Structure formats: structure tokens, C-alpha cells
């Protein structure tokens, strides 16, 4: 293989190693339409324990919880239509699914339980025609 202009020998890897957001969907009660971004985190408390006279450290795991934040273009049904009318702020189901395709990696799923709305916000900017709504959910578990 010949070197390119900058002196690199480049090869193209298989796209079957990648996932594409084009084949992914977010479900918050029902599928989130016009979704622009999703961020999911899940973590547990970790408490370090030390002993006098010993340099060792011991980690004690605690309770786990997470967050799912997403933004979407405001559309059909009005502002935050997908989040209204739920039972005491709890939403079920909440999941992220990737169906894969012939050219991308296989499908995958993340399921969240015990989702409760923490916050909602709305963004409008001068010069932009779209209105974006955002929500943050707190989740009790992820599988």
C-alpha cells in the first residue's frame, strides 16, 4: 500500500464493528419522535475503607442509580406531551434500542426501570426555527 500525502498507510476497517444512531430508538412510555440526543449513565456509590497501620484500601459498593437525559424537537401533541399524564411522575417503559442493519453491528438493548422525571426544559433561540425540549429522568436500575 502506498503512503498518503501525510505519510500514513491507511486501511478501511469493517463497518460491522460500529453501531449507528440511524438505527437506534429511545422509548419513554412510547417511542420518542424527533429525538436529537440521548445520554444514559448508571453508577453506584463506592465507599473506600481504610485500616490503621495498613496501606490497603477496601471498596464497599453501595446503592446504584442512573440518569437518562434526552432532547427532542418539539412537535405533535404540544410541549412535553410524552411526559404528561404519567402516574406520579413515573414512566414505564424506558429503553434504548438499536436494531442494527446489514452494514452495522448487531442489535442491542438497554432497559431502565423505576424512571421518575427529575427536570424538563425548553430551548428557543433567535435565528433558529426549531424549538427543543429536554428532560432528565432518574432511574432505579438498568439491564
C-alpha positions in Angstrom: 0.0 0.0 0.0 1.3 3.4 -0.9 1.6 6.2 1.7 -0.9 9.0 1.5 0.0 12.7 1.3 0.8 12.9 5.0 2.9 9.7 5.1 0.3 7.4 6.6 -0.7 3.9 5.4 -4.4 3.8 5.9 -6.8 0.9 5.7 -10.5 0.9 5.9 -11.9 -1.3 8.7 -15.2 -3.1 8.6 -18.3 -1.0 9.5 -19.8 -4.1 11.1 -17.8 -3.2 14.2 -19.9 0.0 14.6 -23.3 0.9 15.8 -25.2 3.8 14.1 -27.7 6.2 15.7 -29.6 6.0 12.5 -30.9 2.6 13.6 -31.5 3.4 17.2 -34.6 4.5 19.1 -35.4 5.9 22.5 -38.6 4.8 24.3 -40.0 6.8 27.1 -43.5 5.4 27.6 -43.7 5.3 23.8 -41.1 5.9 21.1 -39.6 9.4 21.3 -40.0 11.0 17.9 -37.7 13.7 16.6 -35.1 12.7 19.2 -31.9 14.7 18.8 -29.7 13.3 21.6 -29.7 10.8 24.4 -27.3 10.3 27.3 -27.6 7.5 29.8 -25.5 7.0 32.9 -25.7 4.3 35.6 -23.5 4.3 38.6 -23.1 3.0 42.2 -21.8 4.6 45.3 -18.4 3.3 46.3 -17.0 3.9 49.8 -13.3 3.4 50.4 -12.5 1.8 53.8 -9.0 2.1 55.3 -7.4 0.4 58.3 -4.9 2.0 60.7 -1.4 0.6 60.2 -2.3 -1.0 56.8 -1.8 0.7 53.4 -4.5 -1.5 51.9 -7.8 0.0 50.7 -11.1 -1.8 50.7 -14.0 -0.7 48.5 -17.6 -1.3 49.7 -20.2 -1.0 46.9 -23.4 0.9 47.7 -26.7 1.6 46.0 -26.9 2.1 42.3 -29.0 4.6 40.3 -28.8 6.4 37.0 -29.9 9.2 34.7 -31.3 9.3 31.2 -31.4 12.7 29.6 -32.7 13.4 26.1 -33.6 16.2 23.8 -36.1 16.3 21.0 -37.6 18.8 18.7 -41.0 20.0 20.0 -43.7 18.7 17.8 -47.0 16.8 17.7 -49.0 16.9 20.9 -47.5 20.1 22.3 -44.7 20.7 24.7 -43.7 17.7 26.8 -46.7 15.7 25.5 -44.8 12.4 26.0 -44.2 13.2 29.7 -47.6 14.4 30.7 -50.3 12.3 32.3 -47.9 9.7 33.8 -48.5 8.1 37.1 -46.9 10.3 39.8 -44.0 11.2 37.5 -43.1 7.5 36.9 -42.5 6.4 33.4 -42.5 2.9 32.1 -41.0 1.6 29.8 -37.8 3.5 29.3 -35.3 1.8 26.9 -32.7 2.5 24.2 -32.8 0.0 21.3 -30.5 -0.4 18.3 -31.8 -2.6 15.5 -28.6 -2.8 13.6 -28.5 -3.2 9.8 -26.8 -5.1 7.1 -23.8 -2.8 7.3 -23.6 -2.1 11.0 -23.2 -4.0 14.2 -26.0 -6.3 15.6 -28.9 -5.0 17.7 -28.7 -4.1 21.3 -31.0 -3.0 24.1 -30.7 -1.1 27.4 -33.8 -1.2 29.7 -34.3 1.1 32.6 -36.8 0.6 35.5 -38.2 2.9 38.1 -37.9 6.0 35.9 -39.0 9.3 37.5 -38.9 12.8 35.9 -36.3 15.0 37.6 -36.5 18.0 35.3 -37.7 19.3 32.0 -36.6 22.4 30.0 -37.4 24.1 26.8 -35.0 25.9 24.4 -35.8 28.6 21.8 -33.1 30.6 20.0 -33.2 33.6 17.8 -32.4 32.6 14.2 -33.3 29.0 14.8 -36.7 27.8 13.7 -36.8 24.7 15.8 -37.9 24.5 19.5 -36.1 21.9 21.5 -37.4 20.3 24.7 -35.2 18.4 27.1 -35.9 16.0 30.0 -33.9 14.3 32.7 -35.1 11.0 34.2 -33.7 9.3 37.3 -33.8 5.5 37.0 -33.6 2.9 39.7 -32.0 0.1 37.6 -30.5 -0.7 34.2 -30.4 -4.0 32.5 
